[in-house]
Amino acid sequence: MLLGAWVSVVTVVLLVVPGACVGRRMTLSWPVAIAAGAPITFAIVSVSTVLYGAIGFEWNLITALVAVLIAFALAWIYSALLGTRAGRRIAPAPAATTPSDNGRLDGPLGRAAALRGGVGIALGAVIIAITCIRPVAKTAFAGLDNIPQVWDSLWHASSLRWIHDTGVGSSLRMGELMNYDTHGFNYYPNTWHALGALEMPLTGANPVQLYNTYSPATLAVTVTLGVASLAYWFARHRFDTSTSALVAGVAGAVAALFPSLPYVEVQLTSVPNAVGVSMAPIAAVLTISVVRDRRRVLPAAVAVSGVTATHPSGLILVGVIVGVWWLFEALRRPVHSRIGDFVTLVVAGLVTVVLVFPVVLGTIRVADTNELPFFDFRVDTVGVLEGLSQALFNGTVPLGTQDYPVWGLVILTVLGALALLWLRCWAGLVTWAVFVLVTANSVVSLGPLSAPLGVIGGYFYNSPHRLTFVVSLFSAAAVGVALGMAAMAVARWLANSGSGDAVATQRRWALPVVFAVLLVLIAGAGVWRYPPNAQIASKERGEKLVGTDDLAAYHWLERQPDAHDALILNNLDQGTGWLYPVTGLTPLFSFYRANEFSDRQRDLYWGTAQIGSDPHVDQIVRDMNVHYVIDSPPSYWPFQNGVPDPEHGVQGDPFLALREHGAPGLTEVFRQGTATVYRVNENVLRPGG
């Protein structure tokens, strides 16, 4: 747990501080800069890693620091330009008083109010981190070295090691990791991995330990800040900045109670997607604010680009929030004029397009292999009403009956929706409703709405759990608004219930005391929800595919001197690519799939049992310097097991023949459980030698 705590602290610093300092230099106030710190940091990482990858610079702590210093210098130039006569004319500083969305003026956010909000957000982050990290450290096999049994986790852990080992952090060069032989092009939004790779020398964590702790630590920051930003925006429709900050703090704390927010995503290892989506409300709210303060055009564009570079699905959420706000609120009450406000947003959008050009380029180049709208996870046994209910109250798969419905959260969600109605936050309600429909459509077809909803959902793979995550952001924010309003009502009653000299004292302490009591109750709810939420977060931590036998085989290979400079032939379907993040040895396949298979890869993979009897296969073994073969059934998907039968659509297991009959050119040198290691015989490696 000490390592988990240390990684969490380092994550908060690396994630928030660089972006907050750059954001503050771009004229953002400190509370706003801290809230926007994470997406701005990711934007810096995204742009710099792509540039470094293009010119051949390594990504490491020193070059990352250089990137931050360059970003800070550019931010200083931007603020200096805003201070010129032309800058003040184009983007004047707003008045000292700040208008809320109902047009009422109030002062800037005070320190006490900002502190209350920060305490609530910190409480939520601590609950998330403990609930996700503690069960892995205490109960999972191998502790923090535990191997998650879900597809994506292998890619994430391998990426962390790859970037640390090679200094290649560019999202446009991830094909070098995915395919050892061809290095075929592959785009992957690996900004999250590039930042995390910097923590290996800082924390001493190995790639697996880092993945198991960095994942929830990042979400602990972005989920709480994202929900708090939404709640602050909702509250500003009627309340002043100080009251809205209190509401935001409550929402940030409450976010830790929702099973579909961090815990399901940690279980299913879709962490970069969850990080990008959870930062989207921060960038969206910052973008909405540019019509009141045009100095925020660049900070907003940078924040949106950071969200997009972390995962493009976040951009979709930003676009829907801002688009719905424009249609339902901004057109009715423009700040300057409809045309002027629209032009301001367009400028912010154009700057964003420039900053996310690598994302656009990479997405276009891999479009043929990523047809997102065509994923289908619908359940035949679910009707329309049940699908809508699951979507609204965060009950889609993989939550079972024991985790849904959580009636306390259901009741609070309904109260939160009523609170948004009272606030007249039409944009928030409509966006929430849109994603409820999109989520329901991922579970059951909604008839004529299915096609347009499927287009939006396609960017989330039409995956119910990813879309439920979006809905849960709005649910948690709405619950935070309802609880915050209740706390203010109680504080108001306490402040006015006394008499005489006690009234002044009661008015001074009523709100802080009620807020503190509310946070204590939320912390208690976090303890109450710890067992089910911890079980959700650590659910895929058994030994179904990769377990102690595999780890023993990996570490045996690590002790073999000739394994370090050679290639290890593995079956990518079995997930034995974990050999790389665990030991640093080089498997032929580091993931469950590979882009652009070469002919020799294919011939070797399907001809493993002919090593020693087929001269063509033996030559490939020598050319690729293969010294060992590792086999550890079963394969990930059912169709990858058993006898190959292409005529009936069964891929089968290419290592089945090796397992049953052996190979003339291989000698078994290690076996434990289902994990077996073979060494290539000398007469194959050096014929006639």
N, C-alpha and C positions, 0 to 999 in steps of 0.2 A: 504493500500500500504506500510505502514511503516513495518508491519510484513513481507510482501513479500520481501521487500528490506533487512531486517535483516536475514531472512532465506537464501536469495541468497548469502549474504556475508559469513555467517557461512558455507554454502555449498561449496563455493570456497575454504575456508580455510581447511575444513575437507577433501575435495576431493583431493586437489593438494598438500598441504604442507607436510603431512606425506610421501607420495610417492616420492615427489621431494627430500626431505632430505635423504631418504634411497637411491634413485637413485644417488644422488650426492656422497654419501659415497661409492657407487659401481663404482666410477671413471667417471660417466657421467658428462659432463660439465653442468653448471647451466641451460642454455637454453634448452638443451636436457632433463635434469632431470625434469624441470618444465613441458615440453610437455608430458613427460612420467609419470608425477606425478599421474594422475587419475588411469590409469591401474595398476600401482604398488600399490597404496593405496588399490584398490579393491582386489588385490592378497593377501595383508596382511589380509584384512578382511575375505576373503574366507578361507584361511588356518586356521586362528586363531578361527573363529567361529565353524568350523568343529571339531577342536581339543577340544575347550571348551565344545562343545555339547557332545563329547564322554566321557570326564572326569567329566562333571557335573559342570563346571565353568559357571557363568552367563556372558553374554555379556552386558557390560555397559561402561560408560566413563572410569572408572578406569582400567578395564581389557583390554579395547581397547588401552589405553595408554601403558599398559604393553606389549601388542602385538607389538606396534610400536617400543618400546625400544628394544625388543628382535630382531625385524627385523633389526633395526639399528646396533645392536651388531653383527648380522650375516653378515651384509653388511661390517662392519669394518673388520671382520675376512677375508672375501673374498678379500677386497682390500689389506690386509696385505699379504695374500698368493700370490697375483699378484706381490707384491713387492719383493718376494724371488727370488733367482737365477732361480729356476725351473719355477716360475711363469713368470718371464721376458722372459725366453726362449720359453715357450709355447704361451704366449700372450704378446708380446712386445708392448710397447706404440708406437703408430704411430708417424711419423715425425711431426714437428711443422706445416709444411704446409699440407694442406688437399687436396687430389685429388678429383675433381668432376668426374662425370660419363663419361666425355669426356677425362679424363686423365690429364686435366690441373690442375696445382697446385695453390692454393691460401691459404691465412692465415686463422686462426680461426675466428669465428664470433665475431665481435666487439660489444661493449656495445650500441653504437648508433643504429646499425642495429638491434640488438636484441630488443631495446626499440621500434623502429618503428614497428617491427612485433608484439610486445606485445600490442601496442596501437590499432592496427587494430583488433587483436583478441578480445581485451576488448570491442571495439565498437560493434562488432558482438554479443558478449555475452549480452551486455546491451540491444541491440535492441530485442533479443530473449526473454529475461526475461520480459521486459516491455510489449511486444506484447502478451505474454501468460498470464501474471499475472494480468495486469491492467483490461482487460475486465471482468474477473471473479470477481475481487474485487469490480468493479464499477457497473456492470449491471446484473450479475447472481443472482438468488434468493438465499438468505442467505449469499451473498458475498463469502468470502474465506471459509465459511462453506458449500458451495454448493456441492451437490452430483452429480458427473458425472454419466451419464446414460448409460455408456458402461460397458460391462461384466467385463473386467479385472480390472477396477478401484477398485471394491470391494475387490478383493484379495490383491491388493497393499496396500490399506488403512488398511485392517485388519492385514496384515503382519507387517506393521509399528507399530501398537498398540501391537500386539502379542509379538514381539521381545522386545519392551520397557517394557511390563508388566511382561513377564516371564523370560527374559534374555536368551531365546533359539533362537540363531541366525543361527544354523547349517542348511545348505541346505538339509541335510539328515534327518531332523526331522520335516519337514513342514507338515507331515501327522497329527501331533498333533493339528495343527490348522485346517486343512481341515476337519477332522472328529472328532467331540467332543467325540463320543462314543467309536470308535474302535482305534483311534490313528494309523490307518493303514499307512503303509509306503507311503510316497510321497516325491520325490525329486523335488525341485524347486530352480533354481539359484537365491537365494535371497540375494546375496551380496549387491546389491543396496539398498534393504530394511534394511539390518543390519546396513549399514552406516547411512542411513536416520534416523533410530530409535534413534541414538545418539543425534539427534538434538532436540528431544522433551524437555529434561531438559535444553538444552542450549538456546532455543528460546522461550519456553513457548507456542509453537503452539500445538494445539490438533491434533490428527491423520489426520482428514480431512483437516484442514488448512495446515498441513505439506505436505500432499500429493499434494494439489493444488499449492503449491509454490516450494517444493523441486523437483518435476518432471521437470518443465521448467528450474529451476536453474541448475540442473545437465546437462541437454541437452545444455544449454547455454555454459557451459564449454567444454563438450566433442565434440559437433558438430563443434564448431569453431576451437578447437585444432586439431581435426581429419582432417578437410578440410585444415587447414594451413599446417599440416604435409604432406599431399598429394601434395599440391602445392609446398612446399619446395623441395620435392623429384623430382617433375617434373622439376622445375627450375634448379636444380643442374646438369641436363644433359648438360647445356651450361653455366650457370652463376656461379659467385663466391658466397661465403656464405652470404655476405652482401646484394647483389642483391636478392638472393633467400629468405632471411628473409623478405625483403620488399614485395616480391610477396606473401609470406605466410601470412603476415599481411593483405594485400588486400583481399586474399581469405577468411581469417577468418571473415572479415567484411562482404563480399559479401554473405557468407553462410546464414546470417540472412534474406536475401531477398527471398530465395527459399521456396515456400509454402510446398513442399513435404519433406523438411528436418525436422525442429522441429515441425511445426504447425500441420500437419496431425497426427503425432505420438502422440502429446499431446491430440488431439481430440479423437483418438481411443485408448488411454491409453496403448499403447504397449511400454511404456517407458524403461523398462529394456532391451528389445531387441534393441531399438534405441540407448541406452547408450552403450551397448556392441559393436554394429556395428560401431558406430561413433568413438569408441576408436581403432577399428581394424586397420585403417591406421597408427596410431601412433605406434602400436606394430609391424606392418609389416615393416614400414620404419626402425625402430630400429633393427629388425631382419636382414634386408638386409645389414645394416651397420656392422654386426658382421664379415663379411668376410674381411673388412678393419681394424677393431679393435676388435680382439678376446677377449679383456677384457669385451666387451659388451655381451658376451654369457649369463651370468646369468641375467643381467638387462633385456635383450630381452626375455628370458624365463619367467621371473617373469611378465613382461608386458603382454605377450601372455596369461599366466595363469589367470591374472586379467581380461582380455577381455573375456576369455572362461567362467570364473566363473560368470561373470555378465550376459552373455547369450551365449550359445554355437554357435549361428549363427555367432557371431563375429569371432570365430575360422575359420569358412568356408571362410570368406572374407580374413582373414590373409593368409590362405593357398593358395587361388587363387592368391592373389597379389604376394606372394613370389614365388609360383610355376611358374607363367607366367614370372616374372622377371628372374628366373633361365633359363627358356627355351629361352627367346627372347633377353636377354642382358648378363647375367652372363656367359653363355656358350661361347659366342663370345669373351668376354673380361674378363677372370678371373683375380682376383686380385693377387693371389699367383699361384695357379694351379687349374684346374678343380676339381681334387680329393681333394686337400687341402681345397678349399672353400666348397665343398660338405660335407666333414667331419665336418667342423666347424658348418654348418647348422644342420647336424644330431645331433651333441652334444647339440646344443640349443634346438632341438626338443625333445630329450630324457629327458632333464631337465624339459621341459614343461610338458611332460607326467607325470612325478613324481608329479609335483605341482598340476596338474588337476585331480589326481586320484579320488577324491571325485566326480567330475563331471562325469567321466567315469563310476564309480560305480553306481551313481544315475541314469544316463541315461539308462544304461543296465537294471536296475531293473524296470524302468517304461516304457520300450520299448513297451510292449504289449498294453499300453493305449495311446501311442503317436506315431502313425504311420504317421509321418509328410508328406511323399511324396503323400499321398492320399487325401489331401485337394484340393478342386477344386473350384476356384472362377472365372472361365471363363465366358465371356459374349458372348452370341450367336450372337448379332448384330454387333460385331466388327470384321472387316476383318484383314488379316495379315498386310497389309501396315499401316492401322490405329493403330493396336496394336504396331507395331514397332515405329511409330511416337509418340504414347503416352509414350512408354517406354523411348525413347531417350529424349523427352522434358518434362518428369515428369508430365504426364497428366492422369495417371491411377486413378481409383476410390480411395477415395471419392470426388475428385475435380470435381466440376460441370463446366458447360460452362463458368460461370463467372470467374472462377479461372484458366482456361486453354483454349487456350495457353496464357501465359504472353509473349507477343512478344518481349519485351525488353530482357528478359532472354533467349528466344529462339535464338535471333540474337547473343547475347553474348556467348551462348553455342557453336554455330557454329564457332565463332571466336576463342573460346578456343580450340576446336578440331584442328583448323588450326595451332594454336600456338603449340600444342603438336606435330603435324607433323613436324613443323620447328625445334622443340627441339629434334626431333628423340627419343621421349619417347615412344618406342614401347610397353614396358610392360604396361604402363599406358593406352595407347590406346586399347590394346588387352583386358585388364581386364575390362575396361569400356564397350567395345563391348560385352564381354561375359555376363555381367550383363544386358545389354540392351536386349540381346536375351533371357536370363532367365526371365526377367520381361515381355517381350512380350509374352513369352510362358505361363505365368501365366494368361494372358488375352485371348489368342487365340492359338490353337494348331499350332506348327510350323512343323508339319509332322514328318519326320524321326528324326529330332532334338529334338522332344518333350520329349522322354524318358530320354536321358542324361541330358538335361536342367532341367527336372523335378526333377532329383535327387539332383542337386544343390539347386534348388528352394525349395525342400522339407524341408530343414533346416530353411527356412523362412516361413514355412507353405504354400508355393506357393501363398503367399498373395501379390497381386499387390502393395499395399501401402508399405509393408515392403521392397519389392524389389526395388520399386521406390526410397525409402530412400537411398539405396545403390547407385543407379545410380546418384542420386542428389549430393552425396558426390563428385563424380568424375566431375559432371557438374560444381559445385561451385568451385572446385579446378581449373578446366580448365579456367573458367571465371576469376578467380583471376590471373592466369598466363597471360591471354590476357590483362587485365586491368593494371597489373603491368608492362608488357612490354610497353604498351602505355604510361604509366606514365614516364618510364625511357626514352623513345624516346622524349617526350615533355621536360623533364628536360634537356636532352642532347642538344636539340635545343635552349632552353633558355640560357644554360651555354655558348654556342658558338655564341650567337647572338649579344653580346655586343662588345665593343671596348675599348681599353685603360685600365685605372685603374679599370673600372667596371667589367672586365672579371673575375678577381680573386674572387670578391665578388659574382658575379652571379653563378660561379661554386660552391661556397661553399653553397649557399642557394637554388639553383635551385631544387635539388631533395627533400629536406625537405619540401619546399613550395608546390611543385606539389603533393607530397604524402599527405600533410595536406588537400589540396584542394580536392583531390580524396576522402579522408575519409569524408570530409564534404558533398560531392555529394552522397556518399553511405548512410550517415546518412539521407540526404534528401530523398533518395529513400526508406529508412526504414520508414520515416514518410508517404510517398506516399503509400507504401504497407501496412501500419498499419491497415487500415479498413478491407481489405479482409483477411489478414493473422490473424488478431485478431478474425475475425468472424470464420475462419477455426478452430483456436485453441480452441474456446469456443463454438463450434457448438452444442455439446451434453450436454448442461447445462440446459435444460428445466426441466419440471416436468413430463415427459412422463411415467416414472416408479416409481421413488422415488422423492417425492416432499415435500412441506411444511406440508401436512397432515401426511405424514410418520414421519417427524421430530417431529411433535407435539405428535404423538403416542410414539415415542422413549423416548422423554423427560418426558412424563407422566409416563411411566414405570420406568424411572430413579428415579422418586420421590417416588416410592412405596418401603417401607422398605423390604418387603419380596421378591422383585424381584432380589435383589443383591446376595443372596446366593442360588438362585434357577435357574432352567433351563427354558427358554422360547421357546416353540414349535413354529417354523415358517416354512413357505413354501419356500424352497430354490429357487424355480423357480421365485419367486416374487422379489428376491433381498433384502428381509427383514434382511438378514445378516448384512446390514449396521447398524443395531442396535448395533453391537459390536464396530466398530470403533467410532461411534458417542457417545456412552454412557459407554462402557466397560461392559455392561451386557452380559450374555452368552446365545446366541441363539443355538438351536440344530444344525443349519446349518449356518456356517459363510461365505459360498460362494454359488455360483450357482450350484456347483456340490460337491460331497463328494466321497472320495475313500473308497472302501470296506464297503458298507452299512452293518450294523448288522441286524439280524432278528427283533430285537425289534425296531430299528429305522424304518424299513420298515413297521412293523405292526402299529406303532403309527402314522406314517406319513399318511398312507392310511386309518387309522381308526379313524381319529380325530373326525369325526361326531358321533362315537360310544362311546366317553368318557361319562361315567355315565351309559351306558347300556351294555357294554361288559366287564366282569370281567377281561379278559386277557389284554385288553387295559388299564383298570384302574390300574392293577398291574404294568404295564410298567410306567404309569404316576407316581406312588408312587416310584418305583425303581429309576427312573431318576430324581425325585424331580422336576417335571414340575408344575409350579404354574400359568403360563400364556400362552395363545395362541395368536399370532398376525397374522392377515390376511390383505393383502393389494394388491388386484388384480390391473392390470393384470399381468400375468406371462411374462417372457422375450421373449420366443419364441412362435409363434402362436400355435404349436401343444401341448403346455402345458396348453392351455385354453379350457374351455368347458367341456362337458361330456366325461369321459374316454371311449375310444372305442378301446381296444387293437387289436381286430380282423382286424381293418382297419388302424392300425399304429398310432392311436391318443392316446397319453399319457393322455391328459386331466388334469383337475385340481382336486387334492385330497381334496381341501378345499371347493369345490363347494357345496357339500351337507351341510356342516356346515353353509355356507353363506345363503343357501336357507331355511334350516329347523332347524338350531341350533343343539345343542347337550345337552342331559339331564344333563350331568355333568359340563357344562360350563355356565357361566353367563357373558353377555356383560357388560363391565365396562367402555369402552371408544369407542367413534366413532367420527371421523372427516373425511368427504369426504369418500374416499374408504377405509381408514385405520380403522380397528376395533381391539380392544383388548378384549379378554375373560379371565376371571379368573376361575381357576379350583375350583369347589365347595368343601367345607370342607368334605362332605360325601364321596367324592372320595379320597381326600388326607388322611383323617383319618376315615376310615369306622368304624362305631360303637363307635366313640369317643365322 
